[in-house]
């Protein structure tokens, strides 16, 4: 995967050719035909469940704390809980909430309206997964999101990566995997804020979006899951949330 900083004219030119590039990449990939119907994939999104030994109780704790309006308290590692299990439960939860939000915007986020996965005119994201797409390829925003869904769900369903049996160890690179997931989920938020915020407001989802993203930023910052360079497309908003987080942490 990669980030490209592009000018407006260059972005428009790339937009005209991206469908051809995407078609070639897609045909070269086996088992990917269903991704042509990106809107259907998002609209029929079903939340995933992590079936770890303590996941149900931890999910209840998160929901209860958020229900009380305390985002900072919701991110803190509960006493006696292993860090990787906490990361696993929250990774699943953030994936679900992010994609459920995106699913309400699929009629606005199309290959025609969003021919490139981007966050404003300066930031463009290419897709690569090291397996089906070994080299970064330019794709539309809905294509990127559909590929992201498939990629994340493949890992969530793999018990070697997200173990579910009590006492079963997480892989040594688990936290690196979580960082990759969070980095790409951030890009979905960045695209929504830059390309679809007006539609979010029209749907009355502005407060919901800000609440989800604030929780996402609190958690990813607290556990150092996203490097500062990745935050740049939403730097002003992130700084605002982190200032609130700092004030809240001093009050504990």
Secondary structure, 3 states (H helix, E strand, C coil): CEEECCCHHHHHHHHHHHHHHHHHHHHCCCCCHHHHCHHHHHHCCCCCCCCCCCHHHHHHHHHHHHHCCCHHHHHCCCCCCCHHHHHHHHHHHHHHHHHHHHHCCCCCCCCCCCCCCECCCCCEEEECCCCCCCCCECCCHHHHHHHHHHHHHHHHCCCCCCCCCCCCCCCCCHHHHHHHHHHHHHHHHHHHHHHCHHHHHHCCCHHHHHHHHHHHHHHHHHCCCCCHHHHHHHHHHHHHHHHHHHHHHHCC
